[in-house]
């Protein structure tokens, strides 16, 4: 894996964030204080701090859909992506874009899903059957 990234975002409720990132997404919790908590976000460091989440606007086009910009997420191999998608579906996550395939049969074929955390932070999780195709055009 390439060098892990670090991302810090604001959340409005650490207990709700813990239930979502730790419980639902299955991310391991790291260090924390009364005002922030770190997670192993699929091999990357995600720091959630109490505060006002970043402003977003639905200005990003994904196929026929407009999605929130900015947003963040992670790329997973398809098997892990499918397992997570099934878990989110079973939990009744409110989809911005339900799990779907994009660029089917083309270079860079990918599965994607968009949703928001309890603080409204938008996430996109992508799945690839062939990770060597991530940057294919």
Secondary structure, DSSP 4 states (H G I P E B T S, - for coil): -PPPPEEEEEES-HHHHIIIIIIIS-PEEEEE-SSEEEEEETTEEEEEEESPPPP-EEEEEETTEEEEES-EEEEEEHHHHHHHHHHHHHTT--EEEEEEEESTTSTT-EEEEEEE-TT--EEEEEEES-GGGTT--
